[in-house]
């Protein structure tokens, strides 16, 4: 089984990067598309294998924190680009 997660546009690669930085290895961004190309950089496939419940909880805590951090970064870049 796997989980399909759709993030905001332009955030999937950053989520993967943040997860890796925290020690959580997940499938590359765009893996759900042919040739691994996600034109909107938003789709992730998460495929937990052979995890205990506590390990899955820790992994999801890292994943959720990475999503939040990527969204904050995206919003900051939007805000900075729209300042006059």
C-alpha positions as CSV (number, residue, x, y, z in Angstrom):
1,X,0.0,0.0,0.0
2,X,1.0,3.6,-0.3
3,X,-0.2,7.1,0.6
4,X,-0.6,9.7,-2.1
5,X,0.0,13.2,-0.7
6,X,-0.7,16.3,-2.8
7,X,1.0,19.4,-1.4
8,X,0.8,23.0,-2.5
9,X,2.4,23.7,-5.9
10,X,6.1,24.0,-5.8
11,X,6.6,22.2,-2.4
12,X,7.1,18.5,-3.1
13,X,10.9,18.5,-3.7
14,X,11.4,20.7,-0.6
15,X,9.4,18.4,1.5
16,X,11.5,15.4,0.4
17,X,14.7,17.5,1.1
18,X,13.5,18.5,4.6
19,X,12.5,14.9,5.4
20,X,15.9,13.6,4.4
21,X,17.6,16.3,6.5
22,X,15.7,14.9,9.5
23,X,16.7,11.3,8.6
24,X,13.4,10.2,7.0
25,X,13.9,8.8,3.5
26,X,10.8,9.0,1.3
27,X,10.1,8.4,-2.4
28,X,11.4,11.1,-4.7
29,X,9.0,13.9,-5.6
30,X,7.2,13.2,-8.8
31,X,7.5,9.4,-8.5
32,X,3.8,9.1,-9.3
33,X,4.3,10.5,-12.8
34,X,5.9,9.0,-15.9
35,X,9.6,9.6,-15.9
36,X,9.3,11.2,-12.5
37,X,8.3,14.6,-13.8
38,X,5.7,16.4,-11.8
39,X,5.1,19.7,-13.7
40,X,3.6,21.3,-10.6
41,X,6.0,19.8,-8.0
42,X,3.2,18.8,-5.7
43,X,2.7,15.0,-5.6
44,X,4.4,12.6,-3.3
45,X,4.0,8.9,-2.8
46,X,4.7,7.6,0.7
47,X,5.1,3.8,1.0
48,X,5.8,2.7,4.5
49,X,7.1,-0.8,4.8
50,X,7.5,-3.1,7.8
51,X,7.2,-0.3,10.4
52,X,6.1,-0.6,13.9
53,X,3.4,1.8,15.0
54,X,5.8,4.0,17.0
55,X,8.1,4.2,14.0
56,X,5.3,5.1,11.7
57,X,4.2,7.8,14.2
58,X,7.7,9.3,14.3
59,X,8.0,9.2,10.5
60,X,4.6,11.0,10.2
61,X,5.7,13.6,12.7
62,X,8.8,14.3,10.6
63,X,6.7,14.3,7.4
64,X,4.1,16.7,8.8
65,X,6.8,19.1,10.2
66,X,8.5,19.1,6.8
67,X,5.2,19.9,5.0
68,X,4.6,22.8,7.4
69,X,8.2,24.1,7.0
70,X,8.0,23.9,3.2
71,X,4.7,25.8,3.2
72,X,6.1,28.6,5.4
73,X,9.1,28.9,3.1
74,X,6.8,29.0,0.1
75,X,4.6,31.7,1.6
76,X,7.7,33.8,2.6
77,X,9.0,33.6,-0.9
78,X,5.6,34.7,-2.3
79,X,5.4,37.6,0.2
80,X,8.9,38.7,-0.6
81,X,8.2,38.7,-4.3
82,X,5.1,40.8,-4.0
83,X,6.5,43.5,-1.9
84,X,6.8,46.9,-3.5
